[in-house]
């Protein structure tokens, strides 16, 4: 009965994603960990069915393990997807709460940075780093670069040299 209820809930959650293929959900590290945990649980249930169940139970549990493996693979691939420069625009319109991070103020004045300028380390300190750029659909960074929040803008900084590589203005609401 528990399996039936879980399957029905998963189908209800997955239906909107199937109906609207253009909307992709961001997979966080937490969701990938949950998928791994579900896979371990399904494997444990398969071992129990192999010990104490009949062939029908074993087939059902093996199918559940394969489904959990596919879901984990899909979650990991989605999390590791390489986003392009402007992929965040359409996603932001559908997920306003993710980009509305409150009234953010820094201990320094707002400056409109341009690509190629050199900035002081106080502007791109570790406390301003965006640690999960894939969540916001930002493109991946090269070596020694980080996405940094500067008020409502997002700046790509080469943190070894202090150079601004890219600026996205008005990123946050």
Legacy VTK file of the C-alpha trace (Angstrom):
# vtk DataFile Version 3.0
C-alpha trace
ASCII
DATASET POLYDATA
POINTS 173 float
0.000 0.000 0.000
2.843 2.359 0.882
4.487 1.788 -2.507
1.211 2.526 -4.282
0.749 5.816 -2.419
4.359 6.872 -3.088
4.024 5.981 -6.771
0.794 7.982 -7.045
2.435 10.987 -5.377
5.473 10.793 -7.666
3.207 10.602 -10.713
1.199 13.614 -9.531
4.372 15.621 -9.014
5.903 14.532 -12.339
2.809 15.269 -14.449
3.269 19.067 -14.622
6.879 18.564 -15.709
5.720 16.258 -18.499
2.923 18.612 -19.548
5.209 21.665 -19.726
8.622 20.555 -20.993
9.996 24.106 -21.212
10.005 24.588 -17.455
12.964 22.828 -15.847
13.381 22.589 -12.118
16.698 23.325 -10.519
18.187 20.357 -8.726
20.040 21.229 -5.601
22.622 19.066 -3.932
20.016 18.239 -1.289
17.664 16.789 -3.903
20.449 14.670 -5.376
21.245 13.363 -1.886
17.575 12.465 -1.423
17.575 10.576 -4.721
20.653 8.638 -3.600
18.959 7.823 -0.311
15.847 6.617 -2.173
18.024 4.394 -4.353
19.679 2.849 -1.283
16.258 2.203 0.233
14.999 0.574 -2.976
18.087 -1.672 -3.084
17.501 -2.659 0.529
13.899 -3.558 -0.296
15.097 -5.601 -3.288
17.435 -7.604 -1.033
14.546 -8.220 1.362
12.361 -9.422 -1.525
15.134 -11.724 -2.749
15.386 -13.276 0.708
11.755 -13.546 1.730
9.533 -12.767 -1.278
8.389 -14.565 -4.371
9.406 -13.850 -7.983
6.708 -11.236 -8.455
8.017 -9.240 -5.478
11.576 -9.473 -6.770
10.537 -8.227 -10.246
8.587 -5.330 -8.749
11.467 -4.306 -6.493
13.985 -4.613 -9.346
11.785 -2.310 -11.438
11.675 0.177 -8.541
15.488 0.077 -8.295
15.827 0.802 -12.031
13.373 3.677 -11.735
15.291 5.126 -8.772
18.542 4.831 -10.744
17.009 6.698 -13.698
15.712 9.407 -11.397
19.108 9.837 -9.744
20.845 10.004 -13.130
18.350 12.614 -14.342
18.793 14.678 -11.153
22.586 14.612 -11.398
22.530 15.522 -15.100
20.133 18.392 -14.459
22.246 19.659 -11.585
25.424 19.543 -13.697
23.873 21.142 -16.766
25.899 23.953 -18.281
23.706 27.045 -18.502
24.249 29.713 -21.154
24.606 33.464 -20.520
20.881 34.346 -20.656
19.171 31.114 -19.545
18.296 32.720 -16.229
15.915 35.321 -17.738
12.939 33.079 -18.526
13.543 30.977 -15.435
13.498 34.081 -13.222
10.050 35.087 -14.491
8.611 31.748 -13.398
10.511 31.549 -10.095
10.355 35.046 -8.679
10.790 33.948 -5.061
14.209 32.454 -5.797
15.505 35.778 -7.106
13.837 37.929 -4.434
16.405 37.665 -1.674
15.275 40.572 0.454
16.783 43.962 0.996
20.469 43.256 0.487
22.956 45.876 1.545
26.702 45.720 1.722
29.046 47.773 3.911
30.122 49.686 0.806
28.453 51.908 -1.763
26.910 50.604 -4.972
29.218 50.882 -7.982
28.314 50.075 -11.552
31.186 47.822 -12.573
32.110 47.067 -16.172
33.902 44.080 -17.620
37.651 44.527 -17.632
37.925 46.844 -14.626
39.903 45.930 -11.557
38.072 45.979 -8.205
39.135 45.780 -4.597
38.953 42.436 -2.750
36.305 43.812 -0.383
33.792 43.708 -3.261
34.312 40.047 -4.056
35.016 38.564 -0.634
33.907 35.033 0.133
30.791 36.232 1.937
29.460 37.622 -1.388
30.133 34.510 -3.483
27.204 32.725 -5.106
28.030 29.160 -4.152
25.357 27.518 -6.304
25.282 29.346 -9.668
23.522 26.422 -11.396
20.528 27.039 -9.140
20.086 30.492 -10.652
20.830 29.262 -14.208
24.119 31.151 -14.374
26.762 29.826 -16.769
29.649 27.855 -15.288
32.832 29.676 -14.437
36.406 29.096 -15.498
39.280 28.452 -13.155
39.862 31.151 -10.508
36.523 32.828 -11.234
33.440 33.252 -9.059
29.989 34.735 -9.415
29.600 37.484 -6.817
26.520 39.384 -5.727
26.797 43.161 -5.729
23.463 44.609 -4.610
21.010 43.500 -7.357
23.749 42.777 -9.885
25.794 39.638 -10.398
29.465 39.990 -11.260
31.821 37.340 -12.568
35.194 38.058 -10.982
38.634 36.593 -11.533
39.415 36.531 -7.821
43.174 36.046 -8.242
43.609 39.233 -10.248
40.585 41.231 -9.123
39.304 41.714 -12.675
35.612 41.847 -13.567
34.959 39.339 -16.350
31.202 39.760 -16.805
28.342 41.789 -15.273
24.644 40.964 -15.234
22.669 43.989 -14.088
19.295 43.734 -12.347
19.668 40.016 -11.742
17.844 40.019 -8.401
14.459 41.686 -7.948
LINES 1 174
173 0 1 2 3 4 5 6 7 8 9 10 11 12 13 14 15 16 17 18 19 20 21 22 23 24 25 26 27 28 29 30 31 32 33 34 35 36 37 38 39 40 41 42 43 44 45 46 47 48 49 50 51 52 53 54 55 56 57 58 59 60 61 62 63 64 65 66 67 68 69 70 71 72 73 74 75 76 77 78 79 80 81 82 83 84 85 86 87 88 89 90 91 92 93 94 95 96 97 98 99 100 101 102 103 104 105 106 107 108 109 110 111 112 113 114 115 116 117 118 119 120 121 122 123 124 125 126 127 128 129 130 131 132 133 134 135 136 137 138 139 140 141 142 143 144 145 146 147 148 149 150 151 152 153 154 155 156 157 158 159 160 161 162 163 164 165 166 167 168 169 170 171 172
